[in-house]
């Protein structure tokens, strides 16, 4: 019996060539639940992509769905711009009581617009406004978004080229381990290497030398784990050294927690492990919990120098997202069980990847919590692995500037059995593409 291929004609003839994910997953998805998606022909796919990290609690999470349906059925506000609404108040109170106060974080909350890149744009604009300076320090292989300000602090050459205009006012520095990355993977002795803080000494020397040609930046923006950049993990001591440098040199520290926040690395914020308190934090993706557009820019109260309406956006008042976000926080962050479970699941993944790279010596792995990457010596191998995994019923994406890394990003709600299933499929796809 011949199975007809999925009807992709309208996407191919009408939708722009800019479409991306659908090229690697050539089917038409119809419904989803938990850790699985189903296409129109009834094929089942285990999801180790989780909406690029926007579905930390899985697809159509029943707790969040019930809260959303209740809100809609009672004609709750859907679009409120920045008006005061019941849904926004509930979210703010829940976020303060379950996230900010338990971590002794004093942040003000800004709703800059519905996307991660808008949160970054707001953070950059605010830092420049507060400090009265233009430049911002960013890092190699960083990814902060696709609008012009965010692209200026993004490292990927392909994405930067799409801007069409010069991207300025950014100073790139090597990320933790960038200078000797070939030696970093699968090693446990990195914390002993004091030479890996040399880039900070270099920056400090430039800042203190009036002949260096470098004006003091307004801020430094960093990801604690570079997801799109290839799953590179910064050490806690590196992050602490960066925070100390910012304090010494009167620069604001911005942590982009758009993909790694909301529990992806274990704690709610990915910077908690390092024991630092950034001046500004950007949050998006899974803050709504349900995959609804929502983002936050958090900052210390003394930085709240905005004039009313100075940064705005029509859809910053997405009330259904406030509803599902509050429900997610109440269901998963009222205690430390989600954090503990994520760390246990992460150990499960790491053990499987240790066995995989032991079998395939051309591969290395790295990660934290429930974000992991497998990089191959053959730069095209990751794409082949992801294609074969799709054929076997597993959704994986590549990351890194050359798509050289297989990235694992399952929902935080994934079960141990589902993790085992997906890891077995990954191992098979690696073997079959050797």
C-alpha positions in Angstrom: 0.0 0.0 0.0 1.4 3.4 -1.0 1.0 6.2 1.5 0.3 9.6 -0.2 2.7 12.3 0.8 1.3 15.2 2.9 -0.3 18.0 1.0 2.2 20.9 1.4 1.2 22.7 -1.8 -0.3 25.8 -0.2 2.7 26.3 2.0 5.1 25.9 -0.9 3.2 28.2 -3.3 1.8 30.9 -1.0 4.0 31.0 2.1 7.3 32.9 2.0 10.6 31.2 1.3 11.7 32.4 4.8 9.9 29.4 6.4 12.4 27.2 8.1 11.3 24.5 10.6 8.8 23.0 8.2 11.5 22.2 5.7 13.2 19.8 8.2 9.8 18.3 9.2 7.9 17.8 6.0 4.5 16.9 7.3 1.3 18.8 8.4 0.8 18.7 12.2 -2.7 18.6 13.4 -2.8 18.2 17.2 -0.6 17.9 20.2 -0.7 16.8 23.8 2.1 16.6 26.4 5.3 15.6 24.8 3.8 14.4 21.5 2.5 15.8 18.2 0.3 14.1 15.7 0.2 14.8 12.0 -2.9 14.7 9.7 -2.1 11.1 8.7 -1.9 9.9 12.3 1.8 9.7 12.7 3.1 10.3 16.2 6.2 12.4 17.0 7.9 12.6 20.3 8.8 16.3 20.8 12.4 17.2 21.9 12.0 20.7 20.5 9.2 22.1 22.7 8.4 25.0 20.5 12.0 26.2 20.7 11.6 26.3 24.4 8.3 28.0 24.5 6.4 24.8 25.7 8.3 23.9 28.9 5.1 22.4 30.3 4.2 20.5 27.2 1.5 20.9 24.5 -2.0 21.7 25.7 -1.1 21.3 29.3 -4.5 20.4 30.9 -4.1 22.7 33.9 -3.2 25.7 31.8 -5.8 24.9 29.2 -8.6 24.8 31.8 -7.5 28.2 33.1 -7.5 29.6 29.6 -10.9 28.1 28.7 -12.5 29.5 31.9 -11.1 32.9 31.1 -12.5 32.9 27.5 -15.8 31.4 28.5 -16.5 34.2 30.9 -15.6 36.8 28.3 -12.4 37.8 30.1 -10.4 40.6 28.5 -8.2 39.3 25.6 -6.4 42.5 24.5 -5.7 45.1 27.1 -2.6 47.0 25.9 -1.2 48.2 29.2 -4.5 48.8 30.9 -5.0 47.4 34.3 -7.0 44.1 34.1 -7.9 41.3 36.5 -5.7 38.9 34.5 -2.7 41.1 34.7 -3.1 41.8 38.4 -3.3 38.0 39.1 -0.2 37.4 37.0 1.8 40.2 38.7 0.8 39.1 42.2 1.6 35.4 41.4 4.9 36.3 39.8 5.9 38.4 42.8 4.9 35.8 45.4 6.2 32.7 43.7 9.2 33.9 41.8 10.6 37.3 42.9 10.1 37.3 46.7 11.4 33.7 47.3 14.6 34.6 45.5 14.9 38.1 47.1 14.8 39.7 43.6 13.6 43.4 43.7 12.8 43.7 40.0 10.2 45.9 38.4 8.2 44.2 35.7 7.9 45.7 32.2 5.7 44.2 29.4 7.6 45.4 26.3 5.7 43.4 23.7 4.9 39.8 22.9 8.3 38.6 21.6 11.7 37.9 23.1 13.5 40.2 20.7 11.3 43.1 21.9 12.3 42.3 25.5 15.9 42.6 24.4 15.3 45.8 22.5 13.7 47.3 25.6 16.7 46.1 27.8 19.2 47.7 25.4 17.3 50.9 25.1 16.9 51.2 28.9 20.6 50.5 29.5 21.6 53.2 27.1 19.1 55.6 28.5 20.3 55.1 32.1 24.0 55.2 31.4 24.0 57.8 28.6 26.3 55.6 26.5 25.9 53.8 23.2 27.9 50.6 23.0 27.0 47.2 24.5 29.3 44.3 25.1 28.1 40.9 23.7 29.7 37.5 23.1 30.7 35.2 20.4 28.0 32.8 19.2 25.3 34.8 21.1 21.7 35.0 19.8 19.4 37.7 21.1 16.8 38.1 18.4 16.1 39.2 14.9 15.3 42.9 15.1 18.1 45.4 14.5 19.2 46.1 18.1 19.1 42.4 19.0 20.9 41.4 15.8 23.7 43.9 16.6 24.5 41.9 19.8 24.0 38.5 18.0 27.1 36.6 16.7 25.6 34.5 13.9 26.9 35.9 10.6 23.9 34.4 8.6 21.3 36.1 10.8 23.3 39.3 11.0 23.5 39.5 7.2 19.7 39.7 7.0 19.7 43.1 8.6 20.6 44.9 5.3 22.2 47.8 7.2 25.3 48.1 9.4 24.9 46.7 12.9 26.7 49.0 15.2 27.3 50.0 18.9 28.2 46.4 19.9 31.6 45.1 21.1 32.0 41.3 20.8 34.1 39.4 23.4 34.9 35.6 23.5 32.3 33.6 25.5 33.5 31.3 28.2 35.8 28.7 26.6 35.6 30.2 23.1 39.4 30.5 22.8 40.1 26.8 23.5 36.7 25.2 22.7 38.3 22.2 21.1 39.5 21.1 24.5 36.4 22.0 26.6 33.9 19.3 25.8 33.4 16.3 28.2 36.0 17.7 30.7 35.6 18.2 34.4 38.7 20.2 35.2 37.6 23.5 33.6 37.0 25.2 37.0 40.7 25.0 37.7 41.7 27.1 34.6 42.3 30.7 35.7 43.5 31.6 32.2 39.9 31.4 30.9 39.1 34.7 32.6 41.8 36.4 30.5 39.2 38.0 28.2 37.9 40.0 31.2 41.5 41.2 32.0 41.7 42.3 28.4 38.5 44.2 28.5 39.4 45.8 31.8 42.7 46.9 30.4 40.9 48.5 27.4 38.5 50.3 29.7 41.2 51.8 31.8 43.5 52.8 29.0 42.6 56.2 27.6 44.4 55.3 24.4 42.6 52.0 23.7 39.9 53.5 21.5 37.1 51.8 23.5 34.4 54.0 25.1 32.9 52.6 28.2 29.9 50.5 27.3 26.5 51.0 28.8 26.0 47.3 29.5 27.0 43.7 28.9 24.4 41.2 27.6 25.0 37.5 28.1 23.2 34.1 28.0 24.2 31.7 30.8 23.7 28.9 28.2 23.9 29.7 24.6 21.1 27.7 23.1 20.9 28.8 19.5 24.7 29.4 19.5 25.5 25.7 20.0 24.6 24.8 23.6 27.7 26.4 25.2 27.5 26.6 29.0 29.1 29.3 31.0 30.7 28.3 34.3 29.3 29.9 37.5 32.8 31.4 38.3 32.9 33.0 34.8 29.5 34.6 35.3 30.5 35.9 38.7 33.7 37.4 37.3 31.6 39.1 34.6 29.2 40.5 37.1 32.1 41.8 39.2 33.6 43.5 36.2 30.3 45.2 35.4 30.1 46.5 38.9 33.7 47.8 38.9 33.3 49.5 35.6 29.8 51.0 36.0 28.2 48.8 33.3 24.8 47.2 33.6 24.6 43.4 33.4 21.8 42.1 31.2 21.1 38.4 31.3 19.1 37.1 28.4 17.0 34.3 29.9 14.5 34.0 27.1 15.2 30.4 26.3 17.0 29.2 29.4 14.7 30.8 31.9 11.4 29.4 33.3 13.1 26.3 34.7 15.0 25.1 31.6 18.3 24.7 33.5 16.6 23.7 36.8 16.1 26.9 38.8 13.5 29.3 37.5 16.2 31.7 36.4 19.3 30.2 34.8 21.6 32.7 36.6 20.6 31.5 40.1 23.3 28.8 40.2 26.0 31.5 39.8 24.6 33.5 42.7 24.5 36.7 40.7 21.7 39.3 40.5 21.7 40.9 37.0 20.6 44.5 36.6 18.2 43.6 33.8 16.8 40.2 32.8 14.8 39.4 29.6 12.2 36.6 29.8 9.9 35.2 27.1 9.2 31.9 25.4 7.8 29.8 28.3 6.7 32.6 30.6 3.2 32.2 29.2 3.5 28.4 29.7 1.1 27.6 26.9 3.0 28.9 23.9 1.1 32.2 23.8 3.1 35.3 22.9 4.4 37.1 26.1 7.7 38.6 27.2 9.0 40.5 30.2 11.9 42.9 30.8 12.8 42.9 34.5 15.1 45.5 36.1 16.2 46.9 39.4 13.9 49.7 40.6 16.5 52.4 40.4 16.7 51.8 36.6 13.0 52.5 36.1 13.5 55.9 34.3 11.0 55.4 31.6 8.5 58.1 30.7 5.0 56.8 30.2 4.7 55.3 26.7 8.4 55.7 25.9 8.6 52.1 24.9 5.3 50.3 24.0 3.6 47.8 21.8 0.0 47.0 20.9 0.1 43.4 22.0 2.0 43.9 25.3 -1.4 43.3 27.0 -2.0 39.7 25.9 -4.4 38.7 28.7 -4.8 35.1 27.8 -1.0 34.7 28.2 -1.3 36.4 31.7 -3.9 33.7 32.6 -1.9 30.7 31.5 1.3 32.2 33.0 -0.3 32.6 36.4 -1.6 29.1 36.2 1.8 27.7 35.2 3.5 29.5 38.1 0.9 28.2 40.6 1.1 24.7 39.3 4.9 24.3 38.9 6.7 26.9 41.0 4.9 27.0 44.4 7.6 24.7 45.7 11.0 23.3 44.4 9.7 20.1 42.9 9.9 21.2 39.3 13.5 22.3 39.8 14.4 19.0 41.4 12.7 17.0 38.7 14.4 18.9 35.9 17.8 18.2 37.5 17.0 14.5 37.8 15.8 14.3 34.2 19.0 16.2 33.2 21.1 13.5 34.8 19.2 10.9 32.9 19.9 12.6 29.6 23.6 13.1 30.5 24.1 9.5 31.3 22.7 8.5 27.9 24.8 11.0 26.1 27.9 9.8 27.9 27.3 6.4 26.5 26.6 7.8 23.1 29.8 9.8 22.9 31.8 6.9 24.3 30.5 4.8 21.3 31.0 7.6 18.8 34.3 9.3 19.4 33.7 11.9 16.8 31.0 13.4 19.1 31.0 15.6 22.2 28.2 16.6 24.5 27.4 19.5 26.8 24.4 21.0 28.6 22.6 21.7 31.9 19.2 20.8 33.2 17.1 19.9 30.2 19.0 21.6 27.5 21.7 19.5 25.8 23.8 19.5 22.7 25.7 16.9 20.7 28.4 18.2 18.4 30.1 16.1 15.7 33.5 16.5 14.0 31.7 16.3 10.7 29.9 19.6 10.5 27.0 18.2 8.4 26.3 15.3 10.6 23.9 17.0 13.0 21.5 17.9 10.2 21.6 14.2 9.0 20.9 13.0 12.5 17.9 15.3 12.9 16.5 14.2 9.5 16.8 10.5 10.4 15.3 11.2 13.9 12.3 12.8 12.2 11.8 9.7 10.0 11.9 7.7 13.2 9.3 9.9 15.0 11.5 12.3 17.0 11.6 16.0 16.6 15.1 17.5 17.1 16.6 20.8 15.9 20.2 21.8 15.1 21.9 24.8 16.6 25.3 26.5 16.2 26.6 28.9 13.5 26.9 26.0 11.1 24.0 23.9 12.4 26.7 21.6 13.7 25.0 20.7 17.0 22.0 18.4 17.7 20.0 20.2 20.4 17.8 18.4 22.9 15.0 20.6 24.4 12.3 18.3 25.7 9.4 19.7 27.8 10.2 19.9 31.5 7.1 17.7 32.0 8.6 14.8 29.9 8.4 11.5 31.7 11.4 9.2 32.3 10.0 6.7 29.8 9.6 9.3 27.1 13.1 10.5 27.7 14.4 7.0 27.4 12.4 6.5 24.2 13.7 9.7 22.6 17.3 9.0 23.7 17.1 5.6 22.1 15.9 7.1 18.8 18.7 9.7 19.0 21.3 6.9 19.5 19.8 5.0 16.5 19.8 8.1 14.3 23.5 8.7 15.2 24.4 5.1 14.4 22.5 5.1 11.1 24.2 8.3 9.9 27.7 7.3 10.8 
